[in-house]
C-alpha cells in the first residue's frame, strides 16, 4: 500500500485549515468509523483493520504484526503518527499503570493478585489462588442457612 492509496479524514487533507494550525501535540481525532470501544477502524485489503495500525504502517513502515500500536496520548480515536508507538500488551499495561489509568494494577505484571477484594492474603492451591478466610466465611454462612432452613 502506498501513501496515494490511503484516504485520510477531511481534517487531515493537505491544504485544509487543520493542516495549517500549530498543533503543539494535539490529537488527530478520527472522524470515520469506530468500534464499540472508540478505536478507529477501516476496511482495507479485504478485512477490517484498526486505523492506528494502518496510519503507523504508512508513517513508519512495516512492523511485526505481533506488536500493539499504543497511544502516548491515551486517546483511542487519535491517529496522529507522533502519538503512536509500538509495544507489547505488557508494555501497554505498564504505560497505563505509570499514567495512573489502571484501577487495580497487579503487584507484579503476570502475577496473580496477592490480596482478595476484602484485603486478605490469598493462598495458592486448588489449581488457583484463593482466599482461605473468605472461603471459611462463605462456608459458615452456607452451613448457617442450611441449618436454619
N, C-alpha and C positions, 0 to 999 in steps of 0.2 A: 504494500500500500504506500502511495506517495502522498505528499502534502496536498497535491492538487485534488486527490480523490476525497479528501476529508471535507465535510461540510460543517463549518463552525456555526454556533448560535449567532444570531444577529448582533448581539452586543460584543462579539469578538471579531466581526468582519473588518478587514482593512479599510481605513478611511472613516470608520464610524466614529461618532462622538466619544464613545467609551475608549477607543484606542488612543485618543489624543489626551486623555486625562492622566495626571500624575497619580498612579495607583498607590504608591507607598505601602505595598504589602496587602492591599485589599484583595478579596477573593473574586474570582470569576465564577459567579453562580450560574450553573447550567439551567437553561430555560426550557430544555426539551423534556423527554420522558424520564421518569424516575421510578425506582422500585418502591416497595412498601416502606423501606427504611430510609428513603430520601436520597439514595445513591443514583446518580445519572446512568441511564442505560441507552445503548444504541444498537441497532440491528446492522451487523457487518459480517461479511464473509459467511452468510447464511445462518448466523446464530446471534443471539443476544449477548452483548458484552458490556462490561462496565466502561463508561465513558472515560473515567480516570485512567484506566489501563490503556485505552486507545490513545488518549492525549499523551500519556507518558511515553508510549512507544513512538509516537510521531516526534515528540520533542527530543528524546534522548536515545532512541534506537531500541533494538530488540533487548529483551531481558528474560531471565529464567521464569518460566510460567509458574513455578512453584512458589515464587515470592509474591507478597501482597504489595499493592500500591497504597501507601498510607498517606494521611493528610497532616501536615505540620499545623495547619490552621484549625483542625478538628471540625471542619465544616464539610459534611458528606457531599453537599451539592457543588463544592468548589472543584474546578478543573484547571486552575492556574498551575502551569507546569512547575513554577518555583515553589509551590506549596506541597508538591507531591514528592515522596521518596519511597524507595524500595526497602522492604524489610520482611522478616518472617512474622508469623502470627504472634510469636513470643515477643518480638521487638515492638509490635503494635500494642500489646498489653503493657509492656514496660513503659512505653511512651504515655499510655493512659494513666498508669499509676503515678508516674513522675509529675503529670499535669493535674493530678487530683480528680480525674474523671472516672475512676474506678471506685465504686461504692464500698465493696468489701474485698480488698485485694488479698490474695493468698499470702501467707507468711513467706513462702518461697514459691517462685514460679514452678509449676509442675508438681508441687507437693499438695497433699490433701490438707484440708483445713484442720488446724490443731485444736480448735475450740468449737463446741456446739453453739447454736444460737443463744443458749442461756448462759454461756461462758464457762461451762465445764470442760475439762480436758477430755479429748477423745482417745479411745483405745483402738489399736489395730487388732482385728480379729474377725471371724465370721466372713472372711473374704472382703471386708470393708472396714472403714473407720467408723466407729460408733461411740456414743456417749453412754458409758455404763450407768451413770447417775440418772440420766433421763429415762433409760430403759427400765431401771428399777422403779422409778416413779410411775411410769406407764403401767408396769405390771401390777403395782399396788392398786392403782385406780381401777384396773380391769378386774382384779380379784374382788375389790370392794363392790363394784357394780354387779358382779356375778352373784355374790353372797346376798346383797340387798335386793336382788331380783329385778 
